[in-house]
Amino acid sequence: MDAILARANSWPMYCIAIVIVCGVLMQAFLFLHKAWKHGREIGMDEKVMKKAAVSSAAFTVVPAIGILIGVLALAPALGVPVPWIRLSVLGALHYESSTANNLAKGLGIGELPSSSLTPGDFASIVLGMTVTILSGLLFTLFFFKRYQKKILQKTKSDPKASDILLSSMFIGMIAAYLGDAVSYLRTVQVSGQTRTPNILPLIAFGTAMAAMALFQYLIQKKHVKWLENYALSFSMLAGMTCAVLGQFVFSGMSTFL
């Protein structure tokens, strides 16, 4: 495991990550330059454009905290460069962490980080996290216009059906995460080792859900509109914080007992 992490955190891997992240930053600055230039061409007030640029930059700070947490959470298992690349280009903490763990379970090495991880397992997990995400990009490139056209047609003809379709998709995703959290409540054998029941994933899930419900109430009922861009990140942070505190509490109780 230590030898794998040493290679995962080697300078060649960091160089690859830096090149990719710099490419993403260059793309962002290119779009900013083009947007600013076009704003001048159509006669927009520079004060308005500056305000939009500053507010957009501010709105990226809190979501970036979630990305940083994701890198730190995956680093003990996969090193820093790979999670950094994935979460800087196209990805999210709740997707990448579950993908890595599901791939590890499929390989029979249990939860990450795992002492049973081999170089082949590491390569398989990295390929699963990087190559498979290309399916979404390819779909967007070749089929999104057709898909979007059908969705818009369905929305115009039957608005309720489109709402039900999108709501069902999100409910299904939430149910999958809830099922995964509940699965930790039972004792299972993973790679020849016994995994004892763990209530912390369910606590984190419940805390994040309660936090999101609170934020939605503040947004919709109290008209705290600035929370719209931060609700998801704040909810994730609340769930993670509660899980970390719970870990300290349970560890202290077990030591005391």
C-alpha positions in Angstrom: 0.0 0.0 0.0 2.8 2.4 0.9 4.6 1.7 -2.3 1.5 2.3 -4.4 0.8 5.6 -2.6 4.5 6.6 -3.1 4.0 6.2 -6.9 0.6 7.8 -6.8 2.1 10.9 -5.1 5.2 11.0 -7.3 6.4 14.0 -9.2 5.3 12.7 -12.6 1.8 12.3 -11.3 1.9 15.8 -9.8 3.2 17.2 -13.2 0.3 15.6 -15.0 -2.2 17.0 -12.5 -0.7 20.5 -12.8 -0.8 20.5 -16.6 -4.5 19.5 -16.6 -5.5 21.9 -13.9 -3.6 24.8 -15.7 -5.5 23.8 -18.8 -8.8 24.2 -16.9 -7.8 27.6 -15.5 -6.7 28.8 -19.0 -10.1 27.8 -20.3 -11.8 29.7 -17.5 -9.8 32.9 -18.2 -10.4 32.5 -21.9 -14.1 32.5 -21.4 -13.8 35.4 -19.0 -11.9 37.4 -21.6 -14.3 36.7 -24.3 -17.3 37.5 -22.1 -15.7 40.8 -21.0 -14.9 41.7 -24.6 -18.4 40.9 -25.8 -19.9 42.9 -22.9 -18.0 45.9 -24.1 -19.1 45.4 -27.7 -22.8 45.4 -26.7 -22.3 48.5 -24.5 -22.6 47.0 -21.0 -21.6 49.1 -18.0 -18.1 48.0 -16.8 -19.3 48.4 -13.2 -22.0 45.9 -13.8 -19.5 43.5 -15.4 -17.1 43.9 -12.5 -19.9 43.2 -10.0 -20.9 40.1 -11.9 -17.2 38.9 -12.1 -16.6 39.5 -8.4 -19.9 37.8 -7.3 -19.2 34.8 -9.5 -15.7 34.5 -8.0 -17.2 34.7 -4.5 -19.8 32.0 -5.3 -17.0 29.6 -6.2 -15.3 29.7 -2.8 -17.6 27.6 -0.7 -18.2 24.9 -3.4 -14.4 24.8 -3.7 -14.2 23.8 0.0 -16.2 20.7 -0.8 -13.8 19.9 -3.6 -10.8 20.3 -1.3 -12.5 18.0 1.3 -13.0 15.4 -1.5 -9.3 15.5 -2.4 -8.3 15.1 1.2 -10.8 12.3 1.7 -9.5 10.3 -1.3 -5.8 11.1 -0.8 -5.1 8.4 1.8 -6.3 5.7 -0.7 -5.4 7.1 -4.1 -2.9 9.8 -3.5 -3.4 13.5 -4.1 -2.9 13.9 -8.0 -5.7 11.6 -9.1 -8.5 13.0 -6.9 -7.2 16.5 -7.7 -7.5 15.9 -11.4 -10.9 14.3 -11.1 -12.5 16.9 -8.9 -10.9 19.8 -10.7 -12.0 18.8 -14.2 -15.4 17.2 -14.0 -16.6 15.5 -10.9 -18.1 15.9 -7.4 -17.3 14.6 -4.0 -20.4 12.5 -3.6 -19.9 10.9 -7.0 -16.1 10.3 -7.0 -15.9 8.9 -3.5 -18.8 6.5 -4.1 -17.4 5.5 -7.5 -13.9 4.7 -5.9 -15.5 2.7 -3.1 -17.8 0.8 -5.4 -15.0 -0.1 -7.6 -12.9 -1.3 -4.6 -15.8 -3.4 -3.4 -16.2 -4.9 -6.9 -12.5 -5.8 -6.9 -13.0 -7.5 -3.5 -10.7 -5.3 -1.5 -13.4 -3.7 0.6 -13.6 0.0 1.7 -10.9 2.5 0.8 -8.2 2.9 2.0 -7.4 -0.8 1.9 -4.2 -2.6 2.9 -5.2 -5.2 0.2 -4.8 -2.7 -2.6 -2.5 -3.9 -5.4 -1.1 -1.9 -8.4 -3.6 -3.6 -10.6 -6.5 -2.6 -8.3 -5.2 1.0 -8.2 -5.0 1.1 -12.0 -8.5 -0.3 -12.3 -10.0 2.2 -9.9 -8.3 5.1 -11.6 -9.5 3.9 -15.0 -13.0 3.5 -13.7 -12.9 7.0 -12.3 -11.5 8.6 -15.4 -12.4 6.7 -18.6 -16.0 6.0 -17.7 -16.8 9.7 -17.1 -16.1 10.2 -20.8 -19.5 8.6 -21.6 -21.3 11.7 -20.3 -19.1 13.9 -22.4 -19.6 11.8 -25.5 -23.3 11.8 -25.0 -23.3 15.6 -24.6 -21.2 16.0 -27.7 -23.3 13.8 -30.0 -26.8 13.4 -28.6 -27.5 16.3 -26.2 -29.2 18.6 -28.7 -31.6 15.9 -29.7 -32.2 15.0 -26.1 -32.7 18.6 -25.1 -35.2 19.1 -27.9 -37.3 16.1 -26.8 -37.2 17.3 -23.2 -38.4 20.8 -24.2 -41.1 19.4 -26.3 -42.3 17.2 -23.5 -42.1 20.2 -21.1 -44.3 22.3 -23.3 -46.9 19.5 -23.9 -47.0 18.1 -20.4 -45.1 20.2 -17.7 -46.1 17.9 -14.9 -44.6 14.8 -16.6 -41.2 16.6 -17.0 -41.3 17.6 -13.3 -42.1 14.0 -12.3 -39.3 12.7 -14.5 -36.6 14.9 -13.1 -37.9 14.5 -9.5 -37.8 10.7 -9.9 -34.2 10.8 -11.1 -33.1 12.8 -8.0 -35.2 10.7 -5.6 -33.6 7.5 -7.1 -30.2 8.9 -6.6 -30.9 9.9 -3.0 -32.4 6.5 -2.3 -29.2 4.9 -3.6 -27.1 6.9 -1.2 -29.5 6.2 1.7 -29.3 2.5 0.9 -25.6 2.6 1.0 -25.6 4.4 4.4 -28.1 1.9 5.8 -25.9 -1.0 4.6 -23.2 0.0 7.1 -25.6 -0.9 9.9 -25.0 -4.6 9.4 -22.0 -6.8 10.0 -20.4 -8.1 6.8 -17.3 -10.0 5.7 -15.0 -7.8 3.4 -11.9 -9.4 2.0 -11.8 -11.9 4.8 -12.2 -9.2 7.5 -15.3 -8.5 9.5 -16.8 -5.0 9.1 -18.6 -4.0 12.2 -21.8 -1.9 12.1 -21.2 1.8 11.7 -23.9 4.4 12.2 -21.8 7.4 11.1 -22.7 7.2 7.4 -26.4 7.3 8.3 -25.8 10.2 10.8 -23.9 12.1 8.1 -26.7 11.5 5.6 -29.4 12.6 8.0 -27.5 15.7 9.1 -26.9 16.7 5.5 -30.6 16.1 4.6 -31.8 18.2 7.6 -29.3 21.0 6.7 -30.6 21.0 3.1 -34.2 21.1 4.3 -33.3 24.1 6.5 -31.6 25.9 3.7 -34.5 25.3 1.3 -36.9 26.7 3.9 -34.7 29.8 4.3 -34.5 30.2 0.5 -38.1 29.7 -0.3 -39.9 31.0 2.8 -37.5 33.6 4.1 -36.2 34.6 0.7 -32.5 34.2 1.6 -31.6 34.0 -2.1 -27.8 34.1 -1.6 -28.0 30.6 -0.1 -29.1 29.1 -3.4 -25.4 28.8 -4.6 -24.2 27.5 -1.2 -26.9 25.2 0.0 -25.4 22.0 -1.4 -21.8 22.7 -0.2 -23.0 23.8 3.2 -25.1 20.6 3.6 -22.1 18.5 2.6 -20.0 20.3 5.2 -22.6 19.9 7.9 -22.8 16.1 7.2 -19.0 15.7 7.2 -18.6 17.8 10.3 -21.2 15.7 12.2 -19.6 12.5 11.0 -16.1 13.7 12.2 -17.5 14.8 15.6 -19.4 11.5 15.9 -16.2 9.6 15.2 -14.5 11.5 18.1 -17.4 10.9 20.4 -17.7 7.2 19.7 -13.9 6.7 19.9 -13.9 8.5 23.3 -16.8 6.3 24.5 -15.1 3.1 23.4 -11.9 4.2 25.2 -13.8 5.1 28.3 -15.7 1.8 28.3 
